[in-house]
Amino acid sequence: MHNFLHNQVLGVPPTLSSPSPVLPGLRIAAFQPAAVLPLAAALLVTVPVFLQAPWVRTAPVAAALFTVPLVALALLLERRGQGPWQQLGILLVGFSGSWLGGCLFWGWFRLHPVMHLPIEAFALPLAVAGLGGRWRLAGAFYLGSLLGTASTDAVIAASGLMDLWPEVLNAPLSDAPLLLQGAAIQVLQPWPLSLIGLTASLLVLICRRLWSRGGPWRVAAAALGTTLAVDALFLGAALLAPQLSGLI
């Protein structure tokens, strides 16, 4: 994932450096914070896909309440951690916002796609305000993830597939993979495919621009780039192995 983000999305080779001191007795080997934080952001983007989605389906209340210990851990790292650990704590604050928004939507509003982006964006004012202070890493991660979500929803809506969203989610488990595969096949038509290509190209350019700005914007670039990679993985699974797409 680290090499993919640098070579394919950002267009620059990965940079590894010597270890940096962190919490007493702990080291993040071979990485400096500048490399650790984008990598951590990329990994955090994949957590909702492989862990949150199945958890919310079976126990939405428990998944939503998990936000509390997640925020507690983030604040503990931010206040007690040193070096990269402190910054990872700040990053976790942004991830907590994305986690809670995802739990709320997929737990109670998943059959109403028009509600997806507004619910996921509930912390948008806090994220924007955080960019000007100590929480800028949290804001950058949240905004990068939210831009990826907004782009995905926009492409689905413009491709005429939004009506299939509740249909797929309401279908029996035996029928849902075929419906999902049918939707993915529709994406291969000239207009949706061109739209996807144009949107993906634009997002790659945004990722590179953000990366070139350095600092917290590299976290936003990593979150956005990983969202793009996950979307591609989901589309491939829906086409080639729709029975597995529910795990993604």
TORTIDREN-458655 format. One line per 2 residues: for each residue x, y, z of N, C-alpha, C, O. Coordinates in Angstrom, 1 decimal, decimal comma. Example, Ala and Ser with C-alpha at 12.3 -4.5 7.8 and 13.67 -1.06 7.14 Angstrom:
13,2 -5,7 7,8 12,3 -4,5 7,8 13,2 -3,3 7,8 14,2 -3,3 8,5 ~ 12,8 -2,2 7,1 13,7 -1,1 7,1 12,9 0,0 7,9 13,4 1,1 8,0
# end
This chain:
0,8 -1,2 0,0 0,0 0,0 0,0 0,9 1,3 0,0 0,6 2,2 -0,7 ~ 1,9 1,2 0,8 2,9 2,4 0,9 3,5 2,7 -0,5 3,5 3,8 -0,9
4,0 1,6 -1,2 4,6 1,8 -2,5 3,6 2,2 -3,5 3,9 3,0 -4,4 ~ 2,4 1,7 -3,4 1,3 2,0 -4,4 1,0 3,5 -4,3 0,9 4,2 -5,3
0,8 4,0 -3,1 0,5 5,4 -2,9 1,5 6,3 -3,5 1,2 7,3 -4,2 ~ 2,8 6,0 -3,3 3,9 6,8 -3,8 4,1 6,7 -5,3 4,1 7,7 -6,0
4,2 5,5 -5,8 4,6 5,3 -7,2 3,4 5,5 -8,1 3,6 6,1 -9,2 ~ 2,2 5,0 -7,8 1,1 5,1 -8,7 0,2 6,3 -8,5 -0,2 6,9 -9,5
0,0 6,7 -7,3 -0,9 7,8 -7,1 -0,2 9,2 -7,0 -0,6 10,1 -7,6 ~ 0,9 9,2 -6,2 1,6 10,5 -5,9 2,6 10,7 -7,0 3,0 11,9 -7,1
3,1 9,7 -7,6 4,1 9,9 -8,6 5,5 10,2 -8,2 6,4 10,7 -8,9 ~ 5,8 9,8 -6,9 7,2 10,0 -6,4 7,6 8,7 -5,6 6,7 8,1 -5,1
8,9 8,4 -5,6 9,3 7,2 -4,9 9,2 7,3 -3,4 9,3 8,4 -2,9 ~ 8,9 6,2 -2,7 8,8 6,3 -1,3 10,1 6,6 -0,6 11,2 6,3 -1,1
10,1 7,4 0,5 11,3 7,8 1,2 11,3 7,2 2,6 10,4 7,5 3,4 ~ 12,3 6,4 2,9 12,4 5,8 4,2 13,7 6,4 4,8 14,7 6,7 4,2
13,6 6,5 6,1 14,7 7,1 6,8 14,9 6,4 8,1 14,3 5,4 8,4 ~ 15,8 6,9 8,9 16,2 6,3 10,2 15,1 6,5 11,2 14,2 7,4 11,1
15,1 5,6 12,2 14,0 5,7 13,2 14,0 7,0 14,0 15,1 7,6 14,1 ~ 12,8 7,3 14,5 12,7 8,5 15,3 12,3 8,1 16,7 11,5 7,2 16,9
12,7 8,8 17,8 12,3 8,5 19,1 10,8 8,8 19,3 10,3 9,8 18,8 ~ 10,1 7,9 20,0 8,7 8,1 20,3 8,5 7,8 21,8 9,4 8,2 22,6
7,4 7,2 22,2 7,1 6,9 23,6 8,3 6,1 24,2 8,9 5,3 23,4 ~ 8,6 6,2 25,4 9,7 5,5 26,0 9,6 4,0 25,7 8,6 3,4 26,0
10,7 3,5 25,2 10,8 2,1 24,9 10,2 1,6 23,6 10,2 0,5 23,3 ~ 9,6 2,6 22,9 8,9 2,2 21,6 9,5 3,0 20,5 9,9 4,1 20,6
9,6 2,3 19,3 10,1 2,9 18,1 9,3 2,4 16,9 8,9 1,3 16,9 ~ 9,2 3,3 15,9 8,6 2,9 14,7 9,7 2,8 13,7 10,3 3,7 13,2
10,1 1,6 13,5 11,4 1,3 12,8 11,4 1,8 11,4 10,4 1,6 10,7 ~ 12,5 2,3 11,0 12,8 2,7 9,6 11,9 3,8 9,1 12,0 4,1 7,9
11,1 4,4 9,9 10,3 5,5 9,4 10,4 6,8 10,2 10,7 6,7 11,4 ~ 10,3 7,9 9,5 10,1 9,2 10,2 8,7 9,6 10,2 7,9 9,0 9,4
8,2 10,5 11,0 6,8 10,9 11,0 6,3 11,2 9,6 5,1 10,9 9,3 ~ 7,1 11,9 8,8 6,6 12,3 7,4 6,2 11,1 6,6 5,4 11,2 5,7
6,8 9,9 6,9 6,4 8,7 6,2 5,4 7,9 6,9 4,5 7,3 6,3 ~ 5,4 7,9 8,2 4,5 7,1 9,0 3,1 7,6 8,9 2,1 6,8 8,7
2,9 8,9 8,9 1,5 9,5 9,0 0,7 9,2 7,7 -0,5 8,8 7,8 ~ 1,3 9,4 6,5 0,5 9,1 5,3 0,2 7,6 5,2 -0,9 7,2 4,8
1,1 6,7 5,7 0,9 5,3 5,7 -0,2 4,9 6,6 -1,1 4,1 6,3 ~ -0,2 5,5 7,8 -1,2 5,3 8,8 -2,6 5,8 8,3 -3,6 5,1 8,5
-2,6 6,9 7,6 -3,9 7,4 7,0 -4,4 6,4 6,0 -5,6 6,1 6,0 ~ -3,5 5,9 5,2 -3,9 4,9 4,2 -4,5 3,6 4,8 -5,6 3,1 4,4
-3,9 3,2 5,9 -4,4 2,0 6,6 -5,7 2,2 7,3 -6,6 1,4 7,2 ~ -5,9 3,4 7,8 -7,1 3,8 8,5 -8,3 3,9 7,5 -9,4 3,6 7,9
-8,0 4,2 6,3 -9,1 4,3 5,3 -9,6 2,9 5,0 -10,8 2,7 4,7 ~ -8,8 1,9 5,1 -9,2 0,5 4,8 -9,9 -0,1 5,9 -10,7 -1,1 5,7
-9,8 0,4 7,2 -10,4 -0,2 8,3 -11,9 -0,2 8,2 -12,5 -1,3 8,4 ~ -12,6 0,9 7,8 -14,0 0,8 7,7 -14,5 -0,2 6,6 -15,6 -0,8 6,8
-13,7 -0,4 5,6 -14,1 -1,3 4,6 -14,1 -2,7 5,0 -15,1 -3,4 4,8 ~ -13,1 -3,2 5,7 -13,0 -4,6 6,1 -13,4 -4,9 7,5 -13,8 -6,0 7,8
-13,5 -3,9 8,4 -13,9 -4,2 9,8 -15,2 -3,5 10,1 -16,1 -4,2 10,6 ~ -15,4 -2,2 9,8 -16,6 -1,5 10,2 -17,8 -2,0 9,5 -18,9 -2,2 10,1
-17,7 -2,3 8,2 -18,9 -2,7 7,4 -19,6 -3,9 8,0 -20,8 -3,9 8,2 ~ -18,8 -5,0 8,2 -19,5 -6,2 8,7 -20,0 -6,0 10,2 -21,0 -6,6 10,6
-19,2 -5,2 10,9 -19,6 -5,0 12,3 -20,9 -4,2 12,4 -21,8 -4,5 13,2 ~ -21,0 -3,2 11,6 -22,2 -2,3 11,6 -23,5 -3,2 11,2 -24,6 -3,0 11,7
-23,3 -4,1 10,2 -24,4 -4,9 9,8 -24,9 -5,8 10,9 -26,1 -6,0 11,1 ~ -24,0 -6,3 11,8 -24,5 -7,2 12,8 -24,8 -6,5 14,2 -25,6 -7,0 14,9
-24,1 -5,4 14,5 -24,2 -4,8 15,8 -24,0 -3,3 15,6 -22,9 -2,8 16,0 ~ -24,9 -2,5 15,0 -24,7 -1,1 14,7 -24,4 -0,3 16,0 -23,6 0,7 16,0
-25,2 -0,6 17,1 -25,0 0,2 18,3 -23,6 0,0 18,9 -23,0 1,0 19,3 ~ -23,2 -1,2 18,9 -21,8 -1,5 19,5 -20,8 -0,8 18,6 -19,8 -0,2 19,1
-20,9 -0,9 17,3 -20,0 -0,2 16,4 -19,9 1,3 16,6 -18,8 1,9 16,6 ~ -21,1 1,9 16,8 -21,1 3,4 17,0 -20,5 3,7 18,4 -19,8 4,7 18,5
-20,8 2,9 19,4 -20,3 3,2 20,7 -18,8 3,0 20,8 -18,1 3,6 21,7 ~ -18,2 2,3 19,9 -16,8 2,1 19,8 -16,1 3,4 19,6 -14,9 3,5 19,8
-16,8 4,4 19,1 -16,2 5,7 18,9 -15,6 6,3 20,2 -14,6 7,0 20,2 ~ -16,3 5,9 21,3 -15,9 6,5 22,6 -14,5 6,0 23,0 -13,6 6,9 23,2
-14,2 4,7 23,1 -12,8 4,3 23,4 -11,8 4,7 22,3 -10,6 4,9 22,6 ~ -12,3 4,9 21,0 -11,4 5,3 20,0 -10,9 6,7 20,2 -9,8 7,1 20,0
-11,9 7,6 20,6 -11,5 9,0 20,9 -10,7 9,1 22,1 -9,7 9,9 22,2 ~ -11,0 8,2 23,1 -10,2 8,2 24,4 -8,7 7,8 24,1 -7,8 8,5 24,6
-8,5 6,8 23,2 -7,2 6,4 22,8 -6,5 7,6 22,1 -5,3 7,8 22,3 ~ -7,2 8,2 21,2 -6,6 9,3 20,4 -6,2 10,4 21,3 -5,1 11,0 21,1
-7,0 10,8 22,3 -6,6 11,9 23,2 -5,5 11,5 24,1 -4,7 12,4 24,4 ~ -5,4 10,2 24,5 -4,3 9,8 25,3 -3,0 9,9 24,6 -2,0 10,3 25,2
-3,0 9,5 23,3 -1,8 9,5 22,5 -1,4 11,0 22,3 -0,2 11,4 22,3 ~ -2,4 11,8 22,0 -2,1 13,2 21,8 -1,6 14,0 23,0 -0,7 14,8 22,8
-2,0 13,6 24,2 -1,6 14,3 25,4 -0,3 13,7 26,0 0,5 14,4 26,6 ~ -0,2 12,4 25,9 0,9 11,7 26,6 2,0 11,2 25,7 3,1 10,9 26,1
1,7 11,1 24,4 2,6 10,6 23,4 3,7 11,6 23,1 3,6 12,7 23,4 ~ 4,8 11,0 22,4 5,9 11,9 22,0 6,1 11,6 20,5 5,9 10,5 20,0
6,5 12,7 19,8 6,9 12,5 18,4 5,7 12,0 17,6 4,6 12,5 17,6 ~ 6,0 10,9 16,8 5,0 10,3 15,9 3,8 9,8 16,7 2,7 9,9 16,1
3,9 9,3 17,9 2,8 8,8 18,6 1,8 9,9 18,9 0,6 9,7 18,9 ~ 2,2 11,1 19,2 1,3 12,2 19,5 0,6 12,6 18,2 -0,6 12,9 18,2
1,3 12,6 17,1 0,7 12,9 15,8 -0,3 11,9 15,4 -1,3 12,2 14,8 ~ 0,0 10,6 15,7 -0,9 9,5 15,4 -2,2 9,7 16,2 -3,3 9,4 15,7
-2,1 10,2 17,4 -3,3 10,5 18,2 -4,2 11,5 17,6 -5,4 11,3 17,6 ~ -3,5 12,6 17,1 -4,3 13,6 16,4 -5,0 13,0 15,1 -6,1 13,3 14,9
-4,3 12,2 14,4 -4,8 11,6 13,2 -6,0 10,7 13,6 -7,0 10,7 12,9 ~ -5,9 10,0 14,7 -7,1 9,1 15,2 -8,3 10,0 15,5 -9,4 9,5 15,3
-8,1 11,2 15,9 -9,3 12,1 16,2 -10,1 12,2 14,9 -11,3 12,2 14,8 ~ -9,4 12,5 13,8 -10,0 12,7 12,5 -10,7 11,4 12,0 -11,8 11,4 11,5
-10,0 10,3 12,3 -10,6 9,0 11,9 -11,8 8,7 12,7 -12,8 8,1 12,2 ~ -11,8 9,1 14,0 -13,0 8,9 14,8 -14,3 9,5 14,2 -15,4 9,0 14,3
-14,1 10,7 13,6 -15,2 11,4 13,0 -15,7 10,6 11,8 -16,9 10,4 11,6 ~ -14,8 10,1 11,0 -15,2 9,3 9,8 -15,9 8,0 10,3 -16,8 7,5 9,7
-15,3 7,4 11,3 -15,9 6,1 11,9 -17,3 6,3 12,3 -18,2 5,5 12,0 ~ -17,6 7,4 13,1 -18,9 7,6 13,7 -19,9 7,9 12,5 -21,0 7,4 12,5
-19,5 8,7 11,6 -20,4 9,0 10,5 -20,8 7,8 9,7 -21,9 7,6 9,3 ~ -19,8 6,9 9,4 -20,0 5,7 8,8 -21,0 4,8 9,5 -21,9 4,1 8,9
-20,8 4,7 10,9 -21,7 3,9 11,7 -23,1 4,4 11,6 -24,1 3,6 11,5 ~ -23,3 5,7 11,7 -24,6 6,2 11,7 -25,3 6,0 10,4 -26,5 5,6 10,4
-24,6 6,1 9,3 -25,3 5,9 8,0 -25,6 4,5 7,8 -26,7 4,1 7,5 ~ -24,6 3,6 7,8 -24,7 2,2 7,5 -25,5 1,5 8,5 -26,1 0,4 8,2
-25,6 2,0 9,7 -26,4 1,3 10,8 -27,9 1,6 10,7 -28,7 0,8 11,0 ~ -28,3 2,9 10,3 -29,7 3,3 10,4 -30,2 3,9 9,1 -31,4 4,0 8,9
-29,4 4,4 8,2 -29,9 5,1 7,0 -29,4 4,6 5,7 -29,4 5,2 4,7 ~ -28,9 3,3 5,7 -28,2 2,8 4,5 -29,1 2,6 3,3 -28,6 2,6 2,2
-30,4 2,6 3,5 -31,4 2,5 2,4 -31,7 3,8 1,8 -32,6 3,9 0,9 ~ -31,1 4,9 2,3 -31,4 6,2 1,8 -30,1 6,9 1,4 -29,5 7,7 2,1
-29,7 6,6 0,2 -28,4 7,1 -0,3 -28,2 8,6 -0,3 -27,1 9,1 -0,2 ~ -29,4 9,3 -0,4 -29,3 10,8 -0,4 -28,8 11,3 0,9 -28,3 12,4 1,0
-28,9 10,4 2,0 -28,4 10,8 3,3 -27,0 10,5 3,5 -26,4 10,9 4,6 ~ -26,3 9,8 2,6 -25,0 9,3 2,9 -24,0 10,5 3,1 -23,4 10,5 4,2
-23,9 11,4 2,2 -22,9 12,4 2,3 -23,2 13,4 3,4 -22,3 13,8 4,2 ~ -24,5 13,8 3,6 -24,7 14,7 4,7 -24,4 14,1 6,1 -23,8 14,8 7,0
-24,6 12,8 6,3 -24,3 12,2 7,6 -22,8 12,0 7,7 -22,2 12,3 8,8 ~ -22,1 11,6 6,6 -20,6 11,5 6,7 -20,0 12,8 6,9 -18,9 12,9 7,5
-20,6 13,9 6,5 -20,0 15,2 6,6 -20,4 16,0 7,9 -20,3 17,2 8,0 ~ -21,0 15,2 8,9 -21,5 15,9 10,1 -20,4 16,7 10,8 -20,7 17,7 11,5
-19,1 16,3 10,7 -18,1 17,0 11,5 -17,3 17,9 10,6 -16,2 18,4 10,9 ~ -17,8 18,3 9,4 -17,1 19,1 8,4 -16,7 20,5 9,1 -15,6 20,9 8,9
-17,6 21,2 9,8 -17,2 22,5 10,4 -16,0 22,3 11,3 -15,1 23,2 11,3 ~ -16,0 21,2 12,1 -14,9 21,0 13,1 -13,6 20,7 12,3 -12,6 21,2 12,7
-13,7 20,0 11,2 -12,5 19,6 10,5 -11,9 20,9 9,8 -10,7 21,0 9,9 ~ -12,7 21,7 9,3 -12,2 22,9 8,6 -11,6 23,8 9,7 -10,6 24,4 9,5
-12,3 24,0 10,8 -11,8 24,8 11,9 -10,4 24,3 12,4 -9,5 25,0 12,8 ~ -10,3 22,9 12,5 -9,1 22,3 13,0 -7,9 22,5 12,1 -6,8 22,4 12,6
-8,1 22,9 10,9 -6,9 23,1 10,0 -6,1 24,3 10,4 -4,9 24,4 10,0 ~ -6,6 25,2 11,2 -5,9 26,3 11,6 -5,2 26,2 12,9 -4,6 27,2 13,4
-5,2 25,0 13,5 -4,6 24,8 14,8 -3,9 23,5 15,0 -3,4 22,9 14,1 ~ -3,9 23,0 16,3 -3,2 21,8 16,6 -3,9 20,5 16,0 -3,2 19,5 16,0
-5,1 20,6 15,6 -5,9 19,5 15,0 -5,8 19,4 13,5 -6,7 18,8 12,9 ~ -4,8 20,0 12,9 -4,9 20,1 11,4 -4,7 18,7 10,8 -5,2 18,4 9,7
-3,9 17,8 11,4 -3,8 16,4 10,9 -5,2 15,7 10,9 -5,5 15,0 9,9 ~ -5,9 15,9 12,0 -7,3 15,3 12,1 -8,2 15,9 11,0 -8,9 15,1 10,3
-8,1 17,2 10,8 -9,0 17,8 9,8 -8,6 17,4 8,4 -9,4 17,2 7,6 ~ -7,3 17,3 8,2 -6,8 16,9 6,8 -7,2 15,5 6,5 -7,7 15,2 5,4
-7,1 14,6 7,4 -7,6 13,2 7,2 -9,1 13,2 6,9 -9,5 12,5 6,0 ~ -9,8 13,8 7,8 -11,3 13,8 7,6 -11,7 14,4 6,3 -12,6 13,8 5,6
-11,1 15,5 5,9 -11,5 16,1 4,6 -11,0 15,3 3,4 -11,8 15,2 2,4 ~ -9,9 14,7 3,5 -9,4 13,8 2,4 -10,4 12,6 2,2 -10,7 12,3 1,1
-10,8 12,0 3,3 -11,7 10,9 3,3 -13,1 11,3 2,7 -13,7 10,6 1,9 ~ -13,5 12,5 3,2 -14,8 13,0 2,8 -14,9 13,3 1,3 -15,9 13,1 0,6
-13,8 13,9 0,8 -13,7 14,2 -0,6 -13,8 12,9 -1,5 -14,4 12,9 -2,5 ~ -13,1 11,8 -1,0 -13,2 10,6 -1,7 -14,7 10,0 -1,7 -15,1 9,5 -2,7
-15,3 10,1 -0,5 -16,7 9,7 -0,4 -17,6 10,5 -1,3 -18,5 10,0 -2,0 ~ -17,4 11,8 -1,3 -18,3 12,7 -2,2 -18,1 12,4 -3,7 -19,0 12,4 -4,4
-16,8 12,1 -4,1 -16,6 11,8 -5,5 -17,2 10,5 -5,9 -17,8 10,4 -7,0 ~ -17,1 9,5 -5,0 -17,8 8,2 -5,3 -19,3 8,3 -5,4 -19,9 7,8 -6,4
-19,9 9,0 -4,5 -21,3 9,2 -4,6 -21,7 10,0 -5,8 -22,8 9,7 -6,4 ~ -20,9 11,0 -6,2 -21,3 11,8 -7,3 -21,2 11,0 -8,6 -22,1 11,1 -9,5
-20,2 10,1 -8,7 -20,1 9,3 -9,9 -21,2 8,3 -10,0 -21,8 8,0 -11,0 ~ -21,6 7,7 -8,8 -22,7 6,8 -8,8 -24,0 7,5 -9,3 -24,8 6,9 -10,1
-24,3 8,7 -8,8 -25,5 9,4 -9,1 -25,5 9,8 -10,6 -26,5 9,6 -11,3 ~ -24,3 10,3 -11,1 -24,2 10,8 -12,5 -24,3 9,6 -13,4 -24,7 9,8 -14,6
-24,0 8,4 -13,0 -24,0 7,2 -13,8 -25,4 6,6 -13,9 -25,6 5,6 -14,6 ~ -26,3 7,1 -13,1 -27,7 6,6 -13,1 -27,8 5,3 -12,3 -28,8 4,6 -12,5
-26,9 5,1 -11,3 -27,0 3,8 -10,5 -27,5 4,0 -9,1 -27,6 3,1 -8,4 ~ -27,8 5,2 -8,7 -28,2 5,5 -7,4 -29,4 4,7 -7,0 -29,6 4,3 -5,8
-30,4 4,5 -7,9 -31,6 3,8 -7,6 -31,3 2,3 -7,3 -32,1 1,7 -6,6 ~ -30,2 1,8 -7,7 -29,9 0,4 -7,5 -29,3 0,2 -6,1 -29,3 -0,9 -5,6
-28,9 1,3 -5,4 -28,3 1,2 -4,1 -29,3 0,5 -3,1 -28,9 -0,5 -2,5 ~ -30,5 1,0 -2,8 -31,4 0,3 -1,9 -31,8 -1,0 -2,4 -32,1 -1,9 -1,6
-31,9 -1,2 -3,7 -32,3 -2,5 -4,2 -31,3 -3,6 -3,9 -31,7 -4,7 -3,5 ~ -30,1 -3,3 -4,0 -29,0 -4,2 -3,7 -29,0 -4,5 -2,2 -28,9 -5,7 -1,8
-29,1 -3,5 -1,4 -29,1 -3,7 0,0 -30,3 -4,4 0,6 -30,3 -5,1 1,6 ~ -31,5 -4,3 -0,1 -32,7 -4,9 0,3 -32,8 -6,4 -0,2 -33,6 -7,1 0,3
-32,0 -6,7 -1,2 -32,1 -8,0 -1,8 -31,7 -9,1 -0,8 -30,8 -8,9 0,0 ~ -32,2 -10,4 -1,0 -31,7 -11,5 -0,2 -30,2 -11,7 -0,5 -29,7 -11,4 -1,6
-29,5 -12,4 0,4 -28,1 -12,6 0,3 -27,8 -13,4 -1,0 -26,7 -13,2 -1,6 ~ -28,7 -14,3 -1,4 -28,5 -15,1 -2,6 -28,6 -14,2 -3,9 -28,0 -14,6 -4,9
-29,3 -13,2 -3,9 -29,6 -12,3 -5,1 -28,7 -11,1 -5,1 -28,4 -10,6 -6,2 ~ -28,2 -10,6 -4,0 -27,5 -9,4 -4,0 -26,2 -9,4 -4,8 -26,0 -8,4 -5,5
-25,4 -10,5 -4,8 -24,2 -10,5 -5,6 -24,5 -10,3 -7,1 -23,8 -9,6 -7,8 ~ -25,6 -10,9 -7,6 -25,9 -10,8 -9,0 -26,4 -9,4 -9,4 -26,0 -8,8 -10,4
-27,2 -8,8 -8,5 -27,6 -7,4 -8,7 -26,4 -6,5 -8,7 -26,3 -5,5 -9,5 ~ -25,5 -6,7 -7,8 -24,3 -5,9 -7,7 -23,4 -6,0 -9,0 -22,8 -5,1 -9,5
-23,3 -7,2 -9,4 -22,5 -7,5 -10,7 -23,2 -6,8 -11,9 -22,5 -6,3 -12,7 ~ -24,5 -6,8 -11,9 -25,2 -6,1 -13,0 -25,0 -4,7 -12,9 -24,8 -4,0 -14,0
-25,0 -4,1 -11,7 -24,7 -2,6 -11,6 -23,2 -2,3 -12,1 -23,0 -1,3 -12,7 ~ -22,3 -3,2 -11,7 -20,9 -3,0 -12,1 -20,8 -3,1 -13,7 -20,0 -2,4 -14,3
-21,5 -4,0 -14,3 -21,5 -4,1 -15,7 -22,0 -2,8 -16,4 -21,5 -2,4 -17,4 ~ -23,0 -2,2 -15,8 -23,5 -1,0 -16,3 -22,4 0,1 -16,3 -22,4 1,0 -17,1
-21,5 0,0 -15,3 -20,5 1,0 -15,2 -19,5 1,0 -16,4 -18,9 1,9 -16,8 ~ -19,5 -0,2 -17,1 -18,6 -0,4 -18,2 -19,1 0,3 -19,5 -18,5 0,2 -20,5
-20,3 0,8 -19,5 -20,9 1,5 -20,6 -20,1 2,8 -20,9 -19,4 3,3 -19,9 ~ -20,1 3,3 -22,1 -19,2 4,5 -22,4 -19,3 5,7 -21,5 -18,3 6,2 -21,1
-20,5 6,1 -21,2 -20,6 7,3 -20,4 -20,1 7,1 -19,0 -19,3 7,9 -18,5 ~ -20,6 6,1 -18,2 -20,1 5,9 -16,9 -18,6 5,6 -16,8 -17,9 6,1 -16,0
-18,1 4,9 -17,8 -16,7 4,6 -17,8 -15,8 5,8 -18,1 -14,8 6,0 -17,5 ~ -16,3 6,7 -19,0 -15,6 7,9 -19,2 -15,6 8,8 -18,0 -14,6 9,5 -17,7
-16,8 8,8 -17,3 -16,9 9,7 -16,1 -16,0 9,2 -15,0 -15,3 10,0 -14,3 ~ -15,9 7,9 -14,9 -15,0 7,3 -13,9 -13,5 7,6 -14,2 -12,8 8,0 -13,3
-13,2 7,5 -15,5 -11,8 7,8 -15,9 -11,4 9,3 -15,6 -10,4 9,6 -15,1 ~ -12,4 10,2 -16,0 -12,1 11,6 -15,8 -12,0 11,9 -14,3 -11,2 12,7 -13,9
-12,9 11,4 -13,5 -12,9 11,6 -12,0 -11,7 11,1 -11,4 -11,0 11,8 -10,6 ~ -11,3 9,9 -11,8 -10,1 9,3 -11,2 -8,8 10,1 -11,6 -8,0 10,3 -10,7
-8,8 10,6 -12,8 -7,6 11,4 -13,2 -7,6 12,7 -12,4 -6,5 13,1 -12,0 ~ -8,7 13,3 -12,2 -8,8 14,5 -11,4 -8,3 14,3 -10,0 -7,6 15,1 -9,4
-8,8 13,2 -9,4 -8,4 12,9 -8,0 -6,9 12,6 -7,9 -6,3 13,0 -6,9 ~ -6,4 12,0 -8,9 -4,9 11,7 -8,9 -4,2 13,0 -8,9 -3,2 13,2 -8,2
-4,6 14,0 -9,7 -4,0 15,3 -9,8 -4,1 16,0 -8,5 -3,2 16,7 -8,0 ~ -5,3 15,9 -7,8 -5,5 16,5 -6,5 -4,5 15,9 -5,5 -3,9 16,6 -4,7
-4,4 14,6 -5,5 -3,5 13,9 -4,6 -2,1 14,4 -4,8 -1,4 14,7 -3,8 ~ -1,6 14,6 -6,0 -0,3 15,0 -6,2 -0,1 16,5 -5,8 1,0 16,8 -5,2
-1,1 17,3 -6,0 -1,0 18,7 -5,6 -0,9 18,8 -4,0 -0,1 19,5 -3,5 ~ -1,8 18,0 -3,4 -1,8 18,0 -1,9 -0,4 17,5 -1,4 0,1 18,0 -0,4
0,1 16,4 -2,0 1,3 15,8 -1,5 2,5 16,9 -1,7 3,4 16,9 -0,8 ~ 2,5 17,6 -2,7 3,5 18,6 -2,9 3,5 19,7 -1,9 4,5 20,4 -1,7
2,4 19,9 -1,3 2,3 21,0 -0,2 2,9 20,5 1,1 3,2 21,4 1,9 ~ 3,1 19,2 1,2 3,7 18,7 2,4 2,8 18,8 3,7 1,7 19,2 3,6
3,4 18,4 4,8 2,7 18,5 6,1 1,5 17,7 6,2 1,4 16,6 5,6 ~ 0,5 18,3 6,8 -0,8 17,5 7,0 -1,5 17,2 5,6 -2,3 16,3 5,6
-1,2 18,0 4,6 -1,8 17,7 3,3 -1,4 16,4 2,7 -2,1 15,8 1,9 ~ -0,2 15,9 3,1 0,1 14,5 2,7 -0,8 13,5 3,3 -1,0 12,4 2,6
-1,3 13,7 4,5 -2,2 12,8 5,1 -3,5 12,8 4,3 -4,1 11,8 4,0 ~ -4,0 14,0 3,9 -5,2 14,1 3,1 -5,0 13,4 1,7 -5,9 12,7 1,2
-3,8 13,6 1,1 -3,5 12,9 -0,2 -3,6 11,4 0,0 -4,1 10,7 -0,9 ~ -3,0 10,9 1,1 -3,0 9,5 1,3 -4,4 8,9 1,5 -4,7 7,9 1,0
-5,2 9,6 2,3 -6,6 9,2 2,5 -7,4 9,2 1,2 -8,1 8,3 0,9 ~ -7,2 10,2 0,4 -8,0 10,3 -0,9 -7,5 9,3 -1,8 -8,3 8,6 -2,5
-6,2 9,1 -1,9 -5,6 8,1 -2,8 -6,0 6,7 -2,5 -6,3 5,9 -3,4 ~ -6,1 6,4 -1,2 -6,5 5,1 -0,8 -7,9 4,8 -1,0 -8,3 3,7 -1,4
-8,8 5,8 -0,9 -10,2 5,7 -1,2 -10,4 5,4 -2,7 -11,2 4,6 -3,0 ~ -9,6 6,0 -3,5 -9,6 5,7 -4,9 -9,2 4,3 -5,2 -9,8 3,6 -6,0
-8,2 3,8 -4,5 -7,7 2,4 -4,7 -8,8 1,4 -4,2 -9,0 0,4 -4,9 ~ -9,4 1,7 -3,1 -10,5 0,8 -2,6 -11,7 0,8 -3,5 -12,3 -0,3 -3,7
-12,1 1,9 -4,1 -13,2 2,0 -5,0 -12,8 1,1 -6,2 -13,7 0,3 -6,7 ~ -11,6 1,1 -6,7 -11,2 0,3 -7,8 -11,3 -1,2 -7,5 -11,7 -2,0 -8,3
-10,9 -1,5 -6,2 -10,9 -2,9 -5,7 -12,4 -3,4 -5,7 -12,7 -4,5 -6,0 ~ -13,3 -2,5 -5,2 -14,7 -2,9 -5,0 -15,3 -3,1 -6,4 -16,0 -4,1 -6,6
-15,0 -2,3 -7,4 -15,5 -2,4 -8,7 -15,0 -3,7 -9,3 -15,8 -4,5 -10,0 ~ -13,7 -4,0 -9,2 -13,2 -5,3 -9,7 -13,8 -6,5 -9,1 -14,1 -7,5 -9,7
-14,1 -6,4 -7,7 -14,7 -7,6 -7,0 -16,1 -7,7 -7,5 -16,6 -8,9 -7,7 ~ -16,8 -6,6 -7,7 -18,2 -6,7 -8,1 -18,3 -7,3 -9,5 -19,3 -8,0 -9,8
-17,3 -7,1 -10,4 -17,3 -7,7 -11,7 -16,9 -9,1 -11,8 -17,5 -9,9 -12,4 ~ -15,8 -9,4 -11,0 -15,2 -10,7 -11,1 -15,6 -11,7 -10,0 -15,6 -12,9 -10,3
-15,9 -11,2 -8,8 -16,2 -12,1 -7,7 -17,3 -11,4 -6,9 -17,0 -11,0 -5,7 ~ -18,5 -11,2 -7,4 -19,5 -10,5 -6,6 -19,9 -11,1 -5,3 -20,3 -10,4 -4,4
-19,6 -12,4 -5,1 -19,9 -13,0 -3,8 -19,0 -12,5 -2,8 -19,3 -12,7 -1,6 ~ -17,9 -11,9 -3,1 -16,9 -11,4 -2,2 -17,0 -9,9 -1,9 -16,4 -9,4 -1,0
-17,8 -9,3 -2,8 -17,8 -7,8 -2,7 -18,5 -7,3 -1,4 -18,2 -6,2 -1,0 ~ -19,3 -8,1 -0,7 -19,8 -7,7 0,5 -18,8 -7,6 1,6 -19,1 -7,0 2,7
-17,6 -8,2 1,4 -16,6 -8,2 2,4 -15,7 -6,9 2,2 -14,8 -6,7 3,1 ~ -15,9 -6,2 1,2 -15,0 -5,0 0,9 -15,7 -3,7 1,2 -15,2 -2,7 1,0
# end
